[in-house]
Each structure stands twice: as C-alpha cells, then as structure tokens.
Amino acid sequence: NAGDARITRVGAILRRTSLDELPNLVNVLRGEMAIVGPRPTLPSQVAQYTERERGRLAVRPGITGWAQVNGRTSLPWSERIELDLWYIEHRSWRLDLKILWRSVQLVVRGEGLYKGETGGWQPR
C-alpha cells in the first residue's frame, strides 16, 4: 500500500508477492489451518455473522481459498463470505487443486493485492 506509512519497502515486496503468508505454513503443520479454505476471521467479524455466515467456521481457515481466487480483496466481505460458503458446500480435492493453481497465477501476475488493515471489512 503506497500511502501506508506502516509498510516498509521490504514489507511491500513481501505483501506484493504474498510471501508474507509463508509463516502460516507453521499453522498448517500444527493442524490449525489448511492450505485451502476460507481466510481466518477476527472474533469481532464473527460476532457480526448471521447464522448462515457462521457456516464458514465449519472448516479450518486456509492460506488461500475460493474467495481469494475469485476477486481477492476487490470483493466486499458479503460476497467473499458467500464464495466461502459455496466452497464449503462443494469442496473436493479437484476444487482445491484448481484453487491452488489459480492462486499461483494471481501471485505471479500480482493481481488483487492487500488493501489495508481490514482487507475491506466494513462493520455492520
């Protein structure tokens, strides 16, 4: 983020290349996260979920997911949640492989990058 004073030059490179996500692999190895799944959410966000949206919590959070490869941070949270719920209802190894492949493509092209501290979250 060019206007964000908190982001150093190195941090911007890490963010642009999504290398800042690599520490999450430790969480995957510990069984706390998956490689593919809905992105982790803050308790303040979960507190505002509807009953349907809480279905997003039925699986472990992931480093990348269906919402990330279908708009990443350009989508409003409500659409990302719907994409996550669709993923949960349709998840399979084949879909996970498709998500991984599309994730690599997005990172290589530098599409849909970080848009600030909340990633577009707008409290209700």
N, CA, C and O atoms as a printed pandas DataFrame, in Angstrom:
     atom_number atom_name residue_name chain_id  residue_number  x_coord  y_coord  z_coord
0              1         N          ASN        A               1    0.840   -1.174    0.000
1              2        CA          ASN        A               1    0.000    0.000    0.000
2              3         C          ASN        A               1    0.886    1.239    0.000
3              4         O          ASN        A               1    1.555    1.518    0.995
4              5         N          ALA        A               2    0.900    1.969   -1.077
5              6        CA          ALA        A               2    1.822    3.091   -1.242
6              7         C          ALA        A               2    1.634    4.180   -0.190
7              8         O          ALA        A               2    2.617    4.787    0.235
8              9         N          GLY        A               3    0.405    4.446    0.242
9             10        CA          GLY        A               3    0.159    5.510    1.203
10            11         C          GLY        A               3    0.209    5.069    2.654
11            12         O          GLY        A               3   -0.033    5.888    3.541
12            13         N          ASP        A               4    0.507    3.836    2.926
13            14        CA          ASP        A               4    0.500    3.317    4.292
14            15         C          ASP        A               4    1.906    3.378    4.872
15            16         O          ASP        A               4    2.786    2.619    4.467
16            17         N          ALA        A               5    2.113    4.290    5.829
17            18        CA          ALA        A               5    3.438    4.501    6.425
18            19         C          ALA        A               5    3.921    3.291    7.213
19            20         O          ALA        A               5    5.116    3.171    7.480
20            21         N          ARG        A               6    3.007    2.384    7.593
21            22        CA          ARG        A               6    3.393    1.203    8.376
22            23         C          ARG        A               6    4.105    0.157    7.523
23            24         O          ARG        A               6    4.776   -0.724    8.060
24            25         N          ILE        A               7    3.967    0.243    6.210
25            26        CA          ILE        A               7    4.530   -0.753    5.306
26            27         C          ILE        A               7    5.912   -0.316    4.842
27            28         O          ILE        A               7    6.053    0.703    4.165
28            29         N          THR        A               8    6.936   -1.089    5.208
29            30        CA          THR        A               8    8.302   -0.790    4.769
30            31         C          THR        A               8    8.473   -1.238    3.321
31            32         O          THR        A               8    7.597   -1.896    2.759
32            33         N          ARG        A               9    9.601   -0.878    2.727
33            34        CA          ARG        A               9    9.883   -1.302    1.361
34            35         C          ARG        A               9    9.914   -2.827    1.252
35            36         O          ARG        A               9    9.337   -3.416    0.338
36            37         N          VAL        A              10   10.605   -3.447    2.212
37            38        CA          VAL        A              10   10.679   -4.916    2.222
38            39         C          VAL        A              10    9.289   -5.499    2.449
39            40         O          VAL        A              10    8.906   -6.473    1.800
40            41         N          GLY        A              11    8.537   -4.904    3.367
41            42        CA          GLY        A              11    7.173   -5.360    3.633
42            43         C          GLY        A              11    6.293   -5.275    2.402
43            44         O          GLY        A              11    5.467   -6.155    2.163
44            45         N          ALA        A              12    6.466   -4.220    1.618
45            46        CA          ALA        A              12    5.680   -4.064    0.392
46            47         C          ALA        A              12    6.004   -5.170   -0.605
47            48         O          ALA        A              12    5.114   -5.686   -1.282
48            49         N          ILE        A              13    7.275   -5.529   -0.692
49            50        CA          ILE        A              13    7.674   -6.616   -1.599
50            51         C          ILE        A              13    7.085   -7.940   -1.116
51            52         O          ILE        A              13    6.549   -8.715   -1.907
52            53         N          LEU        A              14    7.188   -8.191    0.192
53            54        CA          LEU        A              14    6.623   -9.418    0.756
54            55         C          LEU        A              14    5.121   -9.487    0.514
55            56         O          LEU        A              14    4.594  -10.544    0.164
56            57         N          ARG        A              15    4.431   -8.368    0.697
57            58        CA          ARG        A              15    2.976   -8.320    0.503
58            59         C          ARG        A              15    2.623   -8.516   -0.967
59            60         O          ARG        A              15    1.713   -9.277   -1.296
60            61         N          ARG        A              16    3.352   -7.822   -1.860
61            62        CA          ARG        A              16    3.067   -7.889   -3.289
62            63         C          ARG        A              16    3.242   -9.303   -3.832
63            64         O          ARG        A              16    2.509   -9.725   -4.726
64            65         N          THR        A              17    4.209  -10.027   -3.293
65            66        CA          THR        A              17    4.485  -11.387   -3.756
66            67         C          THR        A              17    3.773  -12.447   -2.909
67            68         O          THR        A              17    3.918  -13.644   -3.158
68            69         N          SER        A              18    3.009  -12.007   -1.912
69            70        CA          SER        A              18    2.287  -12.885   -0.970
70            71         C          SER        A              18    3.222  -13.749   -0.136
71            72         O          SER        A              18    2.780  -14.724    0.472
72            73         N          LEU        A              19    4.508  -13.408   -0.096
73            74        CA          LEU        A              19    5.449  -14.154    0.737
74            75         C          LEU        A              19    5.176  -13.941    2.232
75            76         O          LEU        A              19    5.641  -14.712    3.071
76            77         N          ASP        A              20    4.427  -12.898    2.548
77            78        CA          ASP        A              20    4.078  -12.658    3.944
78            79         C          ASP        A              20    3.145  -13.747    4.485
79            80         O          ASP        A              20    2.919  -13.822    5.693
80            81         N          GLU        A              21    2.612  -14.580    3.612
81            82        CA          GLU        A              21    1.737  -15.684    4.027
82            83         C          GLU        A              21    2.523  -16.928    4.428
83            84         O          GLU        A              21    1.957  -17.838    5.033
84            85         N          LEU        A              22    3.816  -16.986    4.104
85            86        CA          LEU        A              22    4.611  -18.183    4.402
86            87         C          LEU        A              22    4.604  -18.594    5.874
87            88         O          LEU        A              22    4.570  -19.793    6.149
88            89         N          PRO        A              23    4.635  -17.665    6.839
89            90        CA          PRO        A              23    4.575  -18.108    8.239
90            91         C          PRO        A              23    3.318  -18.917    8.570
91            92         O          PRO        A              23    3.305  -19.687    9.530
92            93         N          ASN        A              24    2.266  -18.738    7.772
93            94        CA          ASN        A              24    1.050  -19.526    8.003
94            95         C          ASN        A              24    1.276  -21.014    7.778
95            96         O          ASN        A              24    0.489  -21.832    8.254
96            97         N          LEU        A              25    2.336  -21.381    7.061
97            98        CA          LEU        A              25    2.625  -22.802    6.869
98            99         C          LEU        A              25    2.889  -23.494    8.206
99           100         O          LEU        A              25    2.616  -24.685    8.350
100          101         N          VAL        A              26    3.416  -22.760    9.180
101          102        CA          VAL        A              26    3.612  -23.318   10.518
102          103         C          VAL        A              26    2.248  -23.705   11.097
103          104         O          VAL        A              26    2.103  -24.764   11.708
104          105         N          ASN        A              27    1.251  -22.837   10.901
105          106        CA          ASN        A              27   -0.093  -23.134   11.385
106          107         C          ASN        A              27   -0.692  -24.344   10.668
107          108         O          ASN        A              27   -1.444  -25.114   11.265
108          109         N          VAL        A              28   -0.359  -24.507    9.393
109          110        CA          VAL        A              28   -0.828  -25.680    8.643
110          111         C          VAL        A              28   -0.208  -26.938    9.238
111          112         O          VAL        A              28   -0.904  -27.930    9.457
112          113         N          LEU        A              29    1.096  -26.902    9.500
113          114        CA          LEU        A              29    1.777  -28.061   10.069
114          115         C          LEU        A              29    1.252  -28.408   11.460
115          116         O          LEU        A              29    1.243  -29.579   11.840
116          117         N          ARG        A              30    0.823  -27.419   12.213
117          118        CA          ARG        A              30    0.270  -27.651   13.549
118          119         C          ARG        A              30   -1.190  -28.111   13.497
119          120         O          ARG        A              30   -1.761  -28.467   14.528
120          121         N          GLY        A              31   -1.801  -28.108   12.303
121          122        CA          GLY        A              31   -3.188  -28.521   12.165
122          123         C          GLY        A              31   -4.193  -27.433   12.492
123          124         O          GLY        A              31   -5.386  -27.708   12.611
124          125         N          GLU        A              32   -3.725  -26.195   12.640
125          126        CA          GLU        A              32   -4.604  -25.080   12.976
126          127         C          GLU        A              32   -5.207  -24.420   11.734
127          128         O          GLU        A              32   -6.239  -23.753   11.811
128          129         N          MET        A              33   -4.549  -24.615   10.595
129          130        CA          MET        A              33   -5.014  -24.053    9.330
130          131         C          MET        A              33   -4.872  -25.114    8.251
131          132         O          MET        A              33   -4.189  -26.124    8.424
132          133         N          ALA        A              34   -5.538  -24.853    7.130
133          134        CA          ALA        A              34   -5.384  -25.676    5.942
134          135         C          ALA        A              34   -4.707  -24.809    4.883
135          136         O          ALA        A              34   -4.652  -23.586    5.020
136          137         N          ILE        A              35   -4.199  -25.431    3.843
137          138        CA          ILE        A              35   -3.649  -24.631    2.745
138          139         C          ILE        A              35   -4.800  -23.958    2.005
139          140         O          ILE        A              35   -4.712  -22.784    1.648
140          141         N          VAL        A              36   -5.883  -24.709    1.776
141          142        CA          VAL        A              36   -7.059  -24.163    1.087
142          143         C          VAL        A              36   -8.240  -24.146    2.049
143          144         O          VAL        A              36   -8.534  -25.142    2.710
144          145         N          GLY        A              37   -8.904  -23.013    2.116
145          146        CA          GLY        A              37  -10.078  -22.839    2.968
146          147         C          GLY        A              37  -10.382  -21.365    3.099
147          148         O          GLY        A              37   -9.619  -20.533    2.609
148          149         N          PRO        A              38  -11.472  -21.025    3.743
149          150        CA          PRO        A              38  -11.779  -19.604    3.944
150          151         C          PRO        A              38  -10.665  -18.921    4.738
151          152         O          PRO        A              38  -10.055  -19.544    5.606
152          153         N          ARG        A              39  -10.403  -17.678    4.455
153          154        CA          ARG        A              39   -9.388  -16.938    5.202
154          155         C          ARG        A              39   -9.805  -16.820    6.662
155          156         O          ARG        A              39  -11.000  -16.786    6.959
156          157         N          PRO        A              40   -8.839  -16.759    7.580
157          158        CA          PRO        A              40   -9.175  -16.607    9.002
158          159         C          PRO        A              40   -9.931  -15.294    9.243
159          160         O          PRO        A              40   -9.746  -14.312    8.525
160          161         N          THR        A              41  -10.773  -15.304   10.254
161          162        CA          THR        A              41  -11.544  -14.104   10.587
162          163         C          THR        A              41  -11.285  -13.687   12.024
163          164         O          THR        A              41  -10.944  -14.506   12.877
164          165         N          LEU        A              42  -11.450  -12.425   12.266
165          166        CA          LEU        A              42  -11.296  -11.876   13.614
166          167         C          LEU        A              42  -12.572  -12.134   14.415
167          168         O          LEU        A              42  -13.662  -12.170   13.843
168          169         N          PRO        A              43  -12.447  -12.313   15.731
169          170        CA          PRO        A              43  -13.647  -12.507   16.555
170          171         C          PRO        A              43  -14.673  -11.381   16.385
171          172         O          PRO        A              43  -15.877  -11.634   16.426
172          173         N          SER        A              44  -14.211  -10.147   16.195
173          174        CA          SER        A              44  -15.145   -9.026   16.012
174          175         C          SER        A              44  -15.956   -9.181   14.730
175          176         O          SER        A              44  -17.098   -8.727   14.657
176          177         N          GLN        A              45  -15.367   -9.826   13.712
177          178        CA          GLN        A              45  -16.098  -10.082   12.475
178          179         C          GLN        A              45  -17.102  -11.217   12.674
179          180         O          GLN        A              45  -18.252  -11.125   12.244
180          181         N          VAL        A              46  -16.651  -12.288   13.332
181          182        CA          VAL        A              46  -17.521  -13.447   13.572
182          183         C          VAL        A              46  -18.730  -13.029   14.408
183          184         O          VAL        A              46  -19.831  -13.535   14.192
184          185         N          ALA        A              47  -18.542  -12.129   15.345
185          186        CA          ALA        A              47  -19.635  -11.669   16.211
186          187         C          ALA        A              47  -20.769  -11.047   15.399
187          188         O          ALA        A              47  -21.910  -11.000   15.859
188          189         N          GLN        A              48  -20.458  -10.570   14.195
189          190        CA          GLN        A              48  -21.468   -9.932   13.355
190          191         C          GLN        A              48  -22.058  -10.871   12.300
191          192         O          GLN        A              48  -22.939  -10.474   11.538
192          193         N          TYR        A              49  -21.577  -12.102   12.255
193          194        CA          TYR        A              49  -22.084  -13.067   11.273
194          195         C          TYR        A              49  -23.537  -13.433   11.560
195          196         O          TYR        A              49  -23.982  -13.468   12.708
196          197         N          THR        A              50  -24.254  -13.703   10.479
197          198        CA          THR        A              50  -25.579  -14.293   10.611
198          199         C          THR        A              50  -25.386  -15.790   10.872
199          200         O          THR        A              50  -24.268  -16.298   10.791
200          201         N          GLU        A              51  -26.453  -16.478   11.179
201          202        CA          GLU        A              51  -26.363  -17.920   11.410
202          203         C          GLU        A              51  -25.802  -18.620   10.171
203          204         O          GLU        A              51  -24.946  -19.496   10.289
204          205         N          ARG        A              52  -26.278  -18.240    8.993
205          206        CA          ARG        A              52  -25.777  -18.835    7.740
206          207         C          ARG        A              52  -24.279  -18.567    7.561
207          208         O          ARG        A              52  -23.525  -19.469    7.198
208          209         N          GLU        A              53  -23.856  -17.339    7.815
209          210        CA          GLU        A              53  -22.451  -16.974    7.652
210          211         C          GLU        A              53  -21.550  -17.739    8.620
211          212         O          GLU        A              53  -20.375  -17.958    8.327
212          213         N          ARG        A              54  -22.084  -18.142    9.761
213          214        CA          ARG        A              54  -21.296  -18.922   10.724
214          215         C          ARG        A              54  -20.913  -20.286   10.152
215          216         O          ARG        A              54  -20.012  -20.945   10.671
216          217         N          GLY        A              55  -21.590  -20.710    9.092
217          218        CA          GLY        A              55  -21.221  -21.948    8.408
218          219         C          GLY        A              55  -19.795  -21.896    7.882
219          220         O          GLY        A              55  -19.175  -22.932    7.640
220          221         N          ARG        A              56  -19.291  -20.718    7.710
221          222        CA          ARG        A              56  -17.918  -20.503    7.257
222          223         C          ARG        A              56  -16.898  -21.065    8.254
223          224         O          ARG        A              56  -15.760  -21.363    7.891
224          225         N          LEU        A              57  -17.315  -21.203    9.495
225          226        CA          LEU        A              57  -16.440  -21.684   10.558
226          227         C          LEU        A              57  -16.406  -23.211   10.642
227          228         O          LEU        A              57  -15.724  -23.767   11.503
228          229         N          ALA        A              58  -17.134  -23.891    9.756
229          230        CA          ALA        A              58  -17.233  -25.360    9.784
230          231         C          ALA        A              58  -15.940  -26.048    9.340
231          232         O          ALA        A              58  -15.757  -27.242    9.579
232          233         N          VAL        A              59  -15.051  -25.302    8.698
233          234        CA          VAL        A              59  -13.780  -25.873    8.236
234          235         C          VAL        A              59  -12.633  -25.024    8.769
235          236         O          VAL        A              59  -12.824  -23.878    9.175
236          237         N          ARG        A              60  -11.441  -25.609    8.761
237          238        CA          ARG        A              60  -10.265  -24.847    9.192
238          239         C          ARG        A              60  -10.017  -23.692    8.225
239          240         O          ARG        A              60  -10.240  -23.832    7.022
240          241         N          PRO        A              61   -9.561  -22.562    8.738
241          242        CA          PRO        A              61   -9.226  -21.452    7.841
242          243         C          PRO        A              61   -8.041  -21.837    6.958
243          244         O          PRO        A              61   -7.250  -22.713    7.310
244          245         N          GLY        A              62   -7.927  -21.179    5.816
245          246        CA          GLY        A              62   -6.867  -21.515    4.876
246          247         C          GLY        A              62   -6.005  -20.327    4.489
247          248         O          GLY        A              62   -6.345  -19.169    4.729
248          249         N          ILE        A              63   -4.880  -20.660    3.883
249          250        CA          ILE        A              63   -3.966  -19.635    3.379
250          251         C          ILE        A              63   -4.541  -19.012    2.115
251          252         O          ILE        A              63   -4.412  -17.808    1.896
252          253         N          THR        A              64   -5.172  -19.831    1.289
253          254        CA          THR        A              64   -5.845  -19.340    0.093
254          255         C          THR        A              64   -7.200  -20.014    0.011
255          256         O          THR        A              64   -7.431  -21.038    0.655
256          257         N          GLY        A              65   -8.086  -19.448   -0.770
257          258        CA          GLY        A              65   -9.421  -20.018   -0.860
258          259         C          GLY        A              65  -10.174  -19.567   -2.096
259          260         O          GLY        A              65   -9.664  -18.798   -2.911
260          261         N          TRP        A              66  -11.387  -20.056   -2.219
261          262        CA          TRP        A              66  -12.238  -19.770   -3.373
262          263         C          TRP        A              66  -12.491  -18.268   -3.518
263          264         O          TRP        A              66  -12.478  -17.748   -4.633
264          265         N          ALA        A              67  -12.718  -17.577   -2.419
265          266        CA          ALA        A              67  -12.942  -16.132   -2.485
266          267         C          ALA        A              67  -11.688  -15.400   -2.949
267          268         O          ALA        A              67  -11.782  -14.407   -3.670
268          269         N          GLN        A              68  -10.510  -15.883   -2.540
269          270        CA          GLN        A              68   -9.268  -15.221   -2.923
270          271         C          GLN        A              68   -9.006  -15.352   -4.421
271          272         O          GLN        A              68   -8.472  -14.426   -5.032
272          273         N          VAL        A              69   -9.363  -16.458   -5.011
273          274        CA          VAL        A              69   -9.093  -16.634   -6.444
274          275         C          VAL        A              69  -10.236  -16.106   -7.309
275          276         O          VAL        A              69  -10.162  -16.158   -8.537
276          277         N          ASN        A              70  -11.280  -15.604   -6.680
277          278        CA          ASN        A              70  -12.412  -15.041   -7.413
278          279         C          ASN        A              70  -12.642  -13.583   -7.043
279          280         O          ASN        A              70  -13.785  -13.135   -6.957
280          281         N          GLY        A              71  -11.573  -12.852   -6.826
281          282        CA          GLY        A              71  -11.706  -11.431   -6.557
282          283         C          GLY        A              71  -10.804  -10.913   -5.469
283          284         O          GLY        A              71  -10.538   -9.713   -5.393
284          285         N          ARG        A              72  -10.329  -11.808   -4.623
285          286        CA          ARG        A              72   -9.428  -11.438   -3.532
286          287         C          ARG        A              72   -9.962  -10.234   -2.783
287          288         O          ARG        A              72  -11.121  -10.261   -2.370
288          289         N          THR        A              73   -9.197   -9.195   -2.585
289          290        CA          THR        A              73   -9.645   -8.053   -1.782
290          291         C          THR        A              73  -10.528   -7.074   -2.549
291          292         O          THR        A              73  -10.978   -6.081   -1.976
292          293         N          SER        A              74  -10.789   -7.328   -3.836
293          294        CA          SER        A              74  -11.645   -6.412   -4.591
294          295         C          SER        A              74  -13.124   -6.649   -4.286
295          296         O          SER        A              74  -13.965   -5.822   -4.637
296          297         N          LEU        A              75  -13.447   -7.757   -3.643
297          298        CA          LEU        A              75  -14.838   -8.089   -3.335
298          299         C          LEU        A              75  -15.238   -7.589   -1.955
299          300         O          LEU        A              75  -14.422   -7.582   -1.033
300          301         N          PRO        A              76  -16.496   -7.171   -1.811
301          302        CA          PRO        A              76  -16.965   -6.847   -0.461
302          303         C          PRO        A              76  -17.024   -8.125    0.380
303          304         O          PRO        A              76  -17.135   -9.224   -0.163
304          305         N          TRP        A              77  -16.951   -7.977    1.703
305          306        CA          TRP        A              77  -16.941   -9.141    2.588
306          307         C          TRP        A              77  -18.152  -10.037    2.382
307          308         O          TRP        A              77  -18.033  -11.261    2.446
308          309         N          SER        A              78  -19.316   -9.446    2.137
309          310        CA          SER        A              78  -20.524  -10.268    1.977
310          311         C          SER        A              78  -20.360  -11.243    0.811
311          312         O          SER        A              78  -20.792  -12.392    0.904
312          313         N          GLU        A              79  -19.740  -10.799   -0.286
313          314        CA          GLU        A              79  -19.510  -11.687   -1.429
314          315         C          GLU        A              79  -18.440  -12.728   -1.118
315          316         O          GLU        A              79  -18.559  -13.883   -1.528
316          317         N          ARG        A              80  -17.403  -12.327   -0.400
317          318        CA          ARG        A              80  -16.355  -13.285   -0.028
318          319         C          ARG        A              80  -16.938  -14.389    0.859
319          320         O          ARG        A              80  -16.613  -15.565    0.696
320          321         N          ILE        A              81  -17.794  -13.996    1.789
321          322        CA          ILE        A              81  -18.415  -14.992    2.672
322          323         C          ILE        A              81  -19.263  -15.958    1.846
323          324         O          ILE        A              81  -19.219  -17.166    2.079
324          325         N          GLU        A              82  -20.030  -15.445    0.890
325          326        CA          GLU        A              82  -20.847  -16.323    0.042
326          327         C          GLU        A              82  -19.965  -17.274   -0.771
327          328         O          GLU        A              82  -20.296  -18.451   -0.918
328          329         N          LEU        A              83  -18.851  -16.773   -1.297
329          330        CA          LEU        A              83  -17.929  -17.646   -2.029
330          331         C          LEU        A              83  -17.333  -18.703   -1.104
331          332         O          LEU        A              83  -17.160  -19.852   -1.512
332          333         N          ASP        A              84  -17.021  -18.332    0.122
333          334        CA          ASP        A              84  -16.504  -19.304    1.090
334          335         C          ASP        A              84  -17.545  -20.370    1.401
335          336         O          ASP        A              84  -17.216  -21.552    1.501
336          337         N          LEU        A              85  -18.796  -19.958    1.554
337          338        CA          LEU        A              85  -19.859  -20.928    1.836
338          339         C          LEU        A              85  -20.061  -21.870    0.648
339          340         O          LEU        A              85  -20.305  -23.063    0.829
340          341         N          TRP        A              86  -19.959  -21.323   -0.569
341          342        CA          TRP        A              86  -20.064  -22.171   -1.763
342          343         C          TRP        A              86  -18.937  -23.201   -1.754
343          344         O          TRP        A              86  -19.161  -24.378   -2.037
344          345         N          TYR        A              87  -17.727  -22.752   -1.428
345          346        CA          TYR        A              87  -16.578  -23.664   -1.363
346          347         C          TYR        A              87  -16.843  -24.791   -0.367
347          348         O          TYR        A              87  -16.610  -25.959   -0.677
348          349         N          ILE        A              88  -17.323  -24.452    0.811
349          350        CA          ILE        A              88  -17.568  -25.449    1.855
350          351         C          ILE        A              88  -18.577  -26.491    1.376
351          352         O          ILE        A              88  -18.434  -27.679    1.662
352          353         N          GLU        A              89  -19.590  -26.040    0.651
353          354        CA          GLU        A              89  -20.624  -26.958    0.140
354          355         C          GLU        A              89  -20.121  -27.828   -1.011
355          356         O          GLU        A              89  -20.676  -28.900   -1.254
356          357         N          HIS        A              90  -19.087  -27.389   -1.722
357          358        CA          HIS        A              90  -18.616  -28.094   -2.927
358          359         C          HIS        A              90  -17.171  -28.571   -2.847
359          360         O          HIS        A              90  -16.604  -28.993   -3.854
360          361         N          ARG        A              91  -16.580  -28.510   -1.678
361          362        CA          ARG        A              91  -15.140  -28.775   -1.604
362          363         C          ARG        A              91  -14.796  -30.210   -2.000
363          364         O          ARG        A              91  -15.521  -31.167   -1.729
364          365         N          SER        A              92  -13.641  -30.291   -2.659
365          366        CA          SER        A              92  -13.122  -31.570   -3.143
366          367         C          SER        A              92  -11.636  -31.374   -3.428
367          368         O          SER        A              92  -11.145  -30.247   -3.471
368          369         N          TRP        A              93  -10.934  -32.477   -3.619
369          370        CA          TRP        A              93   -9.512  -32.382   -3.978
370          371         C          TRP        A              93   -9.349  -31.652   -5.301
371          372         O          TRP        A              93   -8.423  -30.860   -5.473
372          373         N          ARG        A              94  -10.242  -31.921   -6.221
373          374        CA          ARG        A              94  -10.156  -31.286   -7.543
374          375         C          ARG        A              94  -10.328  -29.769   -7.428
375          376         O          ARG        A              94   -9.582  -29.004   -8.037
376          377         N          LEU        A              95  -11.316  -29.349   -6.644
377          378        CA          LEU        A              95  -11.524  -27.914   -6.446
378          379         C          LEU        A              95  -10.329  -27.289   -5.731
379          380         O          LEU        A              95   -9.907  -26.187   -6.082
380          381         N          ASP        A              96   -9.777  -27.983   -4.728
381          382        CA          ASP        A              96   -8.593  -27.469   -4.031
382          383         C          ASP        A              96   -7.418  -27.289   -4.993
383          384         O          ASP        A              96   -6.705  -26.288   -4.920
384          385         N          LEU        A              97   -7.217  -28.240   -5.883
385          386        CA          LEU        A              97   -6.134  -28.118   -6.870
386          387         C          LEU        A              97   -6.373  -26.933   -7.799
387          388         O          LEU        A              97   -5.436  -26.217   -8.151
388          389         N          LYS        A              98   -7.616  -26.727   -8.190
389          390        CA          LYS        A              98   -7.964  -25.585   -9.045
390          391         C          LYS        A              98   -7.666  -24.269   -8.311
391          392         O          LYS        A              98   -7.131  -23.331   -8.901
392          393         N          ILE        A              99   -8.014  -24.210   -7.034
393          394        CA          ILE        A              99   -7.763  -23.008   -6.224
394          395         C          ILE        A              99   -6.262  -22.763   -6.097
395          396         O          ILE        A              99   -5.798  -21.632   -6.242
396          397         N          LEU        A             100   -5.509  -23.818   -5.828
397          398        CA          LEU        A             100   -4.048  -23.666   -5.718
398          399         C          LEU        A             100   -3.451  -23.151   -7.020
399          400         O          LEU        A             100   -2.623  -22.241   -7.005
400          401         N          TRP        A             101   -3.863  -23.721   -8.142
401          402        CA          TRP        A             101   -3.347  -23.294   -9.444
402          403         C          TRP        A             101   -3.689  -21.826   -9.703
403          404         O          TRP        A             101   -2.831  -21.056  -10.134
404          405         N          ARG        A             102   -4.933  -21.440   -9.443
405          406        CA          ARG        A             102   -5.341  -20.050   -9.668
406          407         C          ARG        A             102   -4.621  -19.104   -8.707
407          408         O          ARG        A             102   -4.326  -17.964   -9.067
408          409         N          SER        A             103   -4.339  -19.565   -7.500
409          410        CA          SER        A             103   -3.600  -18.747   -6.529
410          411         C          SER        A             103   -2.203  -18.436   -7.052
411          412         O          SER        A             103   -1.745  -17.296   -6.985
412          413         N          VAL        A             104   -1.535  -19.452   -7.570
413          414        CA          VAL        A             104   -0.193  -19.256   -8.133
414          415         C          VAL        A             104   -0.266  -18.248   -9.280
415          416         O          VAL        A             104    0.574  -17.352   -9.366
416          417         N          GLN        A             105   -1.244  -18.382  -10.149
417          418        CA          GLN        A             105   -1.388  -17.453  -11.267
418          419         C          GLN        A             105   -1.583  -16.016  -10.779
419          420         O          GLN        A             105   -0.971  -15.093  -11.316
420          421         N          LEU        A             106   -2.425  -15.820   -9.772
421          422        CA          LEU        A             106   -2.677  -14.475   -9.248
422          423         C          LEU        A             106   -1.431  -13.864   -8.626
423          424         O          LEU        A             106   -1.147  -12.681   -8.816
424          425         N          VAL        A             107   -0.688  -14.680   -7.881
425          426        CA          VAL        A             107    0.534  -14.174   -7.249
426          427         C          VAL        A             107    1.557  -13.786   -8.314
427          428         O          VAL        A             107    2.190  -12.734   -8.215
428          429         N          VAL        A             108    1.718  -14.621   -9.318
429          430        CA          VAL        A             108    2.688  -14.335  -10.386
430          431         C          VAL        A             108    2.306  -13.048  -11.113
431          432         O          VAL        A             108    3.178  -12.251  -11.460
432          433         N          ARG        A             109    1.013  -12.840  -11.344
433          434        CA          ARG        A             109    0.549  -11.631  -12.036
434          435         C          ARG        A             109    0.414  -10.429  -11.110
435          436         O          ARG        A             109    0.268   -9.298  -11.573
436          437         N          GLY        A             110    0.464  -10.672   -9.795
437          438        CA          GLY        A             110    0.330   -9.573   -8.835
438          439         C          GLY        A             110   -1.057   -8.986   -8.773
439          440         O          GLY        A             110   -1.213   -7.794   -8.509
440          441         N          GLU        A             111   -2.073   -9.802   -9.014
441          442        CA          GLU        A             111   -3.457   -9.311   -9.034
442          443         C          GLU        A             111   -4.110   -9.388   -7.659
443          444         O          GLU        A             111   -3.806  -10.281   -6.869
444          445         N          GLY        A             112   -5.018   -8.437   -7.375
445          446        CA          GLY        A             112   -5.851   -8.455   -6.191
446          447         C          GLY        A             112   -5.105   -8.366   -4.883
447          448         O          GLY        A             112   -5.359   -9.152   -3.970
448          449         N          LEU        A             113   -4.193   -7.430   -4.776
449          450        CA          LEU        A             113   -3.345   -7.332   -3.597
450          451         C          LEU        A             113   -4.024   -6.661   -2.415
451          452         O          LEU        A             113   -5.116   -6.103   -2.523
452          453         N          TYR        A             114   -3.340   -6.735   -1.289
453          454        CA          TYR        A             114   -3.736   -6.172    0.007
454          455         C          TYR        A             114   -4.265   -4.749   -0.126
455          456         O          TYR        A             114   -3.678   -3.922   -0.824
456          457         N          LYS        A             115   -5.391   -4.469    0.556
457          458        CA          LYS        A             115   -5.974   -3.130    0.501
458          459         C          LYS        A             115   -6.156   -2.518    1.878
459          460         O          LYS        A             115   -7.184   -1.902    2.159
460          461         N          GLY        A             116   -5.190   -2.683    2.712
461          462        CA          GLY        A             116   -5.263   -2.036    4.018
462          463         C          GLY        A             116   -5.518   -3.009    5.151
463          464         O          GLY        A             116   -5.657   -4.216    4.955
464          465         N          GLU        A             117   -5.574   -2.442    6.336
465          466        CA          GLU        A             117   -5.618   -3.195    7.585
466          467         C          GLU        A             117   -6.785   -4.173    7.678
467          468         O          GLU        A             117   -6.601   -5.288    8.165
468          469         N          THR        A             118   -7.964   -3.796    7.233
469          470        CA          THR        A             118   -9.137   -4.652    7.399
470          471         C          THR        A             118   -9.448   -5.474    6.166
471          472         O          THR        A             118  -10.357   -6.304    6.197
472          473         N          GLY        A             119   -8.712   -5.266    5.074
473          474        CA          GLY        A             119   -8.978   -6.033    3.867
474          475         C          GLY        A             119  -10.368   -5.814    3.325
475          476         O          GLY        A             119  -10.933   -6.708    2.694
476          477         N          GLY        A             120  -10.932   -4.645    3.557
477          478        CA          GLY        A             120  -12.249   -4.335    3.035
478          479         C          GLY        A             120  -13.386   -4.612    4.001
479          480         O          GLY        A             120  -14.546   -4.388    3.653
480          481         N          TRP        A             121  -13.092   -5.093    5.208
481          482        CA          TRP        A             121  -14.144   -5.389    6.191
482          483         C          TRP        A             121  -14.822   -4.100    6.622
483          484         O          TRP        A             121  -14.161   -3.159    7.061
484          485         N          GLN        A             122  -16.134   -4.058    6.496
485          486        CA          GLN        A             122  -16.921   -2.915    6.949
486          487         C          GLN        A             122  -17.898   -3.396    8.011
487          488         O          GLN        A             122  -18.864   -4.086    7.686
488          489         N          PRO        A             123  -17.670   -3.047    9.274
489          490        CA          PRO        A             123  -18.587   -3.485   10.330
490          491         C          PRO        A             123  -20.023   -3.077   10.013
491          492         O          PRO        A             123  -20.280   -2.020    9.437
492          493         N          ARG        A             124  -20.950   -3.948   10.408
493          494        CA          ARG        A             124  -22.377   -3.655   10.146
494          495         C          ARG        A             124  -22.910   -2.662   11.132
495          496         O          ARG        A             124  -24.084   -2.298   11.068
